[in-house]
Amino acid sequence: MRVENPMNSGSYSSPVKEPARRWPTLLATAVVALLVGAILGMRADGFVAEKTNGLDYSGLDEVYKTLQENYDGEIDSAKLIEGAKRGMVQGVGDDHTSYFSGDEAKTFQNALEGSFEGIGAELGNQEGKLTIISVLDNTPAMKAGLKRGDIIAKVDDTDTLDWQPEPAVQIIRGEKGTTVRLSVVRGGEVLEFEITRDKVTDPSVKYEIIDGVGYMRISRFAEGDTVRLAREGAKQFKDAGVRGVVLDLRGNSGGYVNAAESVASLWLDKGKLVVTEKTGDLVRSESKSSGNNLLAGLSTVVLVDGGSASASEILAGALRDNGAARLVGTKTYGKGSVQLMKPLSDGAQLKITVAKWFTPAGLNIDKEGITPDEVIGFDEAAYKNGVDVQKNRALELIN
């Protein structure tokens, strides 16, 4: 099962083969290191100082003994071990290789499937700052006025200077009815928000027919409902005889790659290349379309923006490279690496970068993104007045 971040982002105020899970994840959901070090065994007088597989643990043992001898307070050995695990993973130096505790892994999964309690905003790390990547429709975050691109400076009066997205998510989320205070920086101005958490349930696909054109918005690629809902929408479009389709991937920061590949098959003939994964020059896998292409031949425009990442970029790239769609909007995020999700014995999980992915044209877009065929920015002022200029332009382009 390949998967990436559950982020339903957008550049506008609306919408964030088991057992291994791969995910070309969007944005750095790296977990903050509580203590730099390595995972290791315990004994009564401290950490076992030994060298295993080239790792010399003696330095960490020295740190532990020094803490033991000098720290004025209680030392929780379990927390030190947890910090050492996180530190080892962070020490790899890859934003997309992360450690998830058991609880974090469960929260991550729930969010990806679109049901959790919180405020409904997706977080990422952009230019070293904790940033709102997307805001879900009809959520406390949207109702409060949070927007994509807001930089979170404080959470409940605590500075977030060194925070990473995953632990921040754990703090900002909470039980329905409780509140959280956020200080955000927007355009050089500091804004304060007090938000009451609620249950967030958000279907990953929404669709309608607008003046004879099928409009489908996919906010994330979930395992539970994305393929089913996308096929339902495609069938409705086909039965209605629409003259074309607008596929809106703005703010979709990813999800299960398998779902994105299945959605691509709604447009592509059987056997068309969707994505290639490589480790170095070695091809790990090639994904090809299944041929269940209800929307084949229909004029299609894909809307993308800076919040469109990973699985979204895979889908957009596959449709464009195979001549099935034109892209409209702004440059995508640029997440071109592949992660493998590996469970650990204690319920924790590691997300490990194992490869890079390439579009059918052979492009790796990591840190580069995909530039649309027609670049058109998001007009926030118009959107506030009920006019989505990007969406309107996409509808105009349908032949």
C-alpha positions in Angstrom: 0.0 0.0 0.0 1.6 3.2 -1.1 0.6 6.4 0.6 1.6 9.9 1.2 0.6 12.8 3.4 -3.0 13.4 4.3 -2.9 17.0 3.3 -5.8 18.7 1.7 -4.2 21.9 0.8 -5.2 24.7 -1.5 -4.0 28.1 -2.7 -7.4 29.5 -1.9 -9.5 29.7 1.2 -11.4 26.5 0.4 -10.1 23.2 0.4 -5.9 19.9 3.3 0.6 -4.7 -0.7 0.7 -4.8 2.8 2.2 -4.5 5.2 4.6 -2.0 3.6 3.2 1.4 2.8 4.9 3.7 0.3 4.1 7.2 0.0 5.6 9.9 -2.3 4.8 12.4 0.4 4.3 15.9 -0.1 5.5 18.1 2.5 7.8 17.4 5.2 5.9 15.8 7.9 9.1 15.2 9.7 8.9 14.5 13.4 10.8 16.8 15.8 13.8 15.2 17.5 13.5 15.3 21.2 17.0 13.9 21.7 19.6 13.3 19.0 20.9 9.8 19.2 20.3 6.1 18.3 17.9 3.5 19.4 19.6 1.1 21.8 19.2 -1.3 24.7 18.8 -0.5 28.4 20.3 -1.9 31.5 20.1 -0.8 35.1 23.0 1.6 35.1 22.2 3.2 31.7 22.3 2.6 28.0 24.3 -0.3 26.7 27.4 1.2 25.2 28.3 -1.0 22.3 29.2 -0.8 18.6 26.7 -2.5 16.3 26.7 -2.4 12.5 29.1 0.5 12.5 27.3 2.6 15.1 29.2 3.6 18.1 26.8 4.1 21.0 29.4 5.1 23.5 28.9 8.8 23.0 25.2 8.5 23.7 25.9 6.4 26.8 28.1 9.2 28.0 25.3 11.8 27.4 22.9 9.6 29.4 25.3 9.1 32.3 26.1 12.8 32.4 22.3 13.6 32.6 21.9 10.9 35.3 24.6 12.4 37.4 23.8 16.1 36.9 20.2 16.7 36.0 18.1 18.3 38.7 14.9 16.5 38.2 13.3 13.2 37.3 14.5 11.5 34.1 12.0 9.4 32.3 14.0 6.6 30.5 11.1 5.8 28.2 11.0 9.4 26.9 14.8 9.3 26.4 14.4 6.2 24.3 11.6 7.8 22.3 13.8 10.8 21.8 16.7 8.7 20.7 14.6 7.0 18.1 13.4 10.3 16.7 16.9 11.7 16.8 18.3 8.8 14.8 15.7 9.2 12.1 16.1 13.0 12.0 19.9 12.5 11.8 19.4 11.0 8.3 18.9 14.6 7.2 15.9 13.9 4.9 12.7 15.9 5.5 10.6 13.0 4.2 12.1 10.3 6.4 10.2 10.4 9.6 9.4 8.5 12.8 5.8 8.1 14.0 4.9 6.9 17.4 2.0 4.4 17.6 -0.5 7.3 18.4 0.9 9.5 15.7 0.6 6.7 13.1 -3.1 6.2 14.1 -3.8 9.9 13.9 -2.1 10.1 10.6 -4.2 7.3 9.2 -7.5 8.8 10.5 -6.6 12.1 9.0 -5.9 10.5 5.6 -9.2 8.8 5.7 -10.9 12.1 6.4 -12.3 11.6 9.9 -10.7 13.2 13.0 -11.2 15.8 15.7 -9.4 19.1 15.3 -9.5 22.3 13.4 -9.3 21.0 9.8 -6.0 22.6 8.7 -3.0 20.8 7.2 0.5 21.8 8.3 3.8 21.6 6.5 7.3 22.9 6.8 8.0 25.6 4.2 11.4 27.4 4.2 11.8 26.3 7.8 8.5 27.7 9.0 5.5 25.9 10.3 3.0 26.8 7.6 -0.7 26.1 6.9 -0.7 24.2 3.6 -4.4 23.9 3.2 -7.7 24.5 5.0 -10.6 22.0 4.7 -14.0 23.0 3.6 -16.6 23.7 6.3 -14.2 23.2 9.2 -13.4 25.3 12.3 -10.2 26.5 10.6 -12.1 27.8 7.6 -14.8 29.4 9.7 -12.2 31.1 11.8 -10.5 32.6 8.7 -7.2 30.7 8.5 -5.7 30.5 5.0 -3.2 28.6 3.1 0.2 30.2 3.5 -0.4 31.4 7.1 2.7 31.0 9.2 2.0 29.7 12.7 4.1 31.7 15.1 2.5 30.5 18.4 0.2 27.8 19.7 -1.4 28.7 23.0 1.4 31.3 23.7 4.2 28.8 22.9 6.6 29.8 20.1 6.8 27.3 17.3 10.2 28.4 16.0 11.7 24.8 16.1 8.4 22.9 15.6 8.0 20.3 12.9 4.6 19.5 11.4 3.8 16.1 12.9 4.2 17.0 16.6 2.5 20.3 15.9 -0.5 18.4 14.5 -0.6 16.4 17.7 -0.8 19.6 19.8 -3.2 21.5 17.6 -5.6 18.7 17.3 -7.8 17.8 20.3 -11.2 16.8 21.5 -14.3 18.3 20.1 -15.4 21.4 22.1 -11.9 22.3 23.3 -10.2 25.4 22.0 -6.7 26.3 20.7 -5.2 29.7 20.2 -3.0 30.4 17.2 -0.9 33.4 16.3 -0.2 33.5 12.6 1.8 35.7 10.4 0.1 36.7 7.1 1.7 39.3 4.9 3.8 40.7 7.6 0.8 41.1 10.0 0.3 39.0 13.1 -3.2 37.7 13.5 -4.7 36.0 16.5 -7.3 33.2 16.3 -9.1 31.2 19.0 -10.6 28.1 17.4 -13.0 25.6 18.9 -12.2 22.1 17.8 -14.8 19.9 16.2 -15.2 16.6 14.4 -13.9 16.9 10.9 -15.4 14.6 8.3 -14.5 15.3 4.7 -15.2 13.1 1.6 -12.1 13.1 -0.6 -14.0 13.6 -3.8 -16.8 16.0 -4.7 -18.4 16.4 -8.1 -21.1 18.2 -10.0 -22.0 19.1 -13.6 -21.7 22.8 -14.5 -23.2 23.9 -17.8 -22.5 20.6 -19.4 -19.0 20.2 -18.0 -18.2 17.7 -15.3 -16.3 19.2 -12.3 -14.5 16.9 -9.9 -12.5 18.0 -7.0 -10.2 15.5 -5.2 -8.9 16.9 -1.9 -6.7 13.9 -1.1 -6.2 10.4 -2.2 -7.7 8.3 0.5 -7.8 4.5 0.6 -11.4 4.3 1.7 -13.4 6.5 -0.7 -11.4 8.2 -3.4 -11.5 5.6 -6.1 -15.1 4.7 -5.4 -16.3 8.3 -5.4 -14.2 9.2 -8.5 -15.7 6.3 -10.4 -19.2 7.4 -9.4 -18.5 10.9 -10.6 -17.1 9.6 -13.8 -20.1 7.4 -14.5 -22.4 10.3 -13.8 -20.5 12.5 -16.2 -20.6 9.8 -18.9 -24.3 9.1 -18.4 -25.0 12.8 -18.7 -23.0 13.2 -21.8 -20.7 16.0 -20.5 -18.6 17.7 -23.2 -15.5 17.7 -20.9 -14.1 17.5 -17.4 -12.4 19.8 -15.0 -10.3 17.9 -12.4 -9.5 20.1 -9.5 -6.3 19.0 -7.6 -5.6 22.4 -6.1 -4.4 22.0 -2.5 -4.4 18.2 -2.8 -1.1 17.3 -1.2 -1.4 13.6 -1.7 -2.5 10.3 -0.1 -2.4 6.8 -1.3 -0.5 6.6 -4.6 -2.5 3.5 -5.6 -5.7 5.7 -5.5 -4.1 8.3 -7.8 -3.0 5.6 -10.2 -6.5 4.2 -10.3 -8.0 7.7 -10.9 -5.5 8.1 -13.8 -7.0 5.0 -15.4 -10.4 6.8 -15.7 -8.8 8.7 -18.6 -6.0 6.4 -20.0 -6.1 3.4 -22.2 -4.9 0.1 -20.7 -1.2 -0.2 -20.4 -0.3 3.5 -20.5 2.6 4.4 -18.2 1.5 6.4 -15.1 4.6 6.6 -13.0 8.1 5.0 -12.7 10.0 4.6 -9.4 13.8 4.4 -9.4 16.5 3.9 -6.8 19.5 5.4 -8.5 19.3 4.1 -12.1 17.5 0.9 -11.0 13.8 0.8 -11.9 11.9 -0.4 -8.8 8.5 -0.4 -10.4 6.4 0.9 -13.3 2.7 1.6 -12.8 0.4 1.3 -15.8 -3.2 2.2 -16.3 -5.9 -0.6 -16.0 -8.0 0.5 -19.0 -11.2 1.1 -17.1 -11.3 4.6 -18.8 -14.8 6.0 -18.5 -13.6 9.5 -19.4 -11.3 8.6 -22.2 -11.3 11.1 -25.1 -13.1 13.8 -23.1 -11.6 17.3 -23.2 -10.0 17.6 -19.7 -8.4 20.4 -17.8 -6.5 19.7 -14.5 -6.3 22.6 -12.0 -3.1 22.6 -9.9 -1.3 25.0 -7.5 1.5 25.1 -5.0 -0.5 22.9 -2.7 -0.7 20.1 -5.3 1.9 17.6 -4.3 3.2 14.1 -4.7 0.3 11.8 -5.7 -1.5 14.9 -7.2 1.6 15.6 -9.2 1.8 12.0 -10.3 -1.8 12.1 -11.6 -1.4 15.5 -13.2 1.9 14.5 -14.9 0.5 11.2 -16.1 -2.5 12.8 -17.7 -0.5 15.6 -19.4 2.3 13.4 -20.5 -0.2 10.9 -22.0 -2.0 13.7 -23.9 -5.2 13.3 -21.8 -5.3 16.7 -20.2 -4.0 20.3 -20.0 -2.9 21.8 -16.8 -4.0 25.2 -15.6 -3.1 27.2 -12.4 0.3 27.7 -10.8 3.4 25.6 -10.4 2.9 22.5 -8.2 4.8 21.9 -4.9 7.5 19.6 -6.2 7.6 16.3 -4.2 9.3 13.7 -6.3 10.6 11.1 -3.8 9.1 7.8 -2.7 8.7 6.7 0.9 8.2 3.2 2.4 6.1 3.0 5.6 7.6 0.3 7.8 5.9 -0.9 11.1 8.1 -1.4 14.1 7.5 -4.0 16.8 6.2 -1.5 19.4 3.5 0.0 17.1 5.6 2.9 15.9 6.3 3.3 12.2 9.1 4.6 10.1 8.5 6.5 6.8 11.7 6.0 4.8 12.7 7.6 1.5 13.6 4.7 -0.8 13.3 6.0 -4.3 12.4 8.9 -6.7 9.4 8.9 -9.0 9.3 10.0 -12.6 6.5 11.1 -14.9 5.8 9.1 -18.1 8.0 11.7 -19.9 10.9 10.7 -17.6 10.8 13.9 -15.4 11.6 14.0 -11.7 10.0 17.1 -10.3 11.4 17.1 -6.8 11.9 20.7 -5.6 10.9 21.8 -9.1 7.2 21.1 -9.4 5.2 21.0 -12.6 4.5 24.3 -14.5 1.0 24.3 -15.9 0.3 24.7 -19.7 -1.5 27.9 -18.8 -0.3 29.8 -15.7 -3.0 31.8 -14.0 -2.8 32.9 -10.4 -5.4 32.7 -7.7 -7.3 35.9 -7.3 -8.1 36.1 -3.6 -10.2 39.3 -3.9 -12.3 37.8 -6.6 -12.7 34.6 -4.6 -14.0 36.5 -1.6 -16.7 37.8 -3.9 -17.6 34.3 -5.1 -15.5 34.3 -8.3 -12.9 31.5 -8.8 -10.9 32.8 -11.7 -8.8 29.7 -12.1 -11.8 27.4 -12.1 -13.7 29.7 -14.5 -10.8 29.7 -16.9 -10.6 25.9 -16.8 -14.3 25.6 -17.6 -13.8 28.1 -20.5 -11.0 25.9 -22.0 -13.3 22.8 -22.3 -13.9 22.3 -26.0 
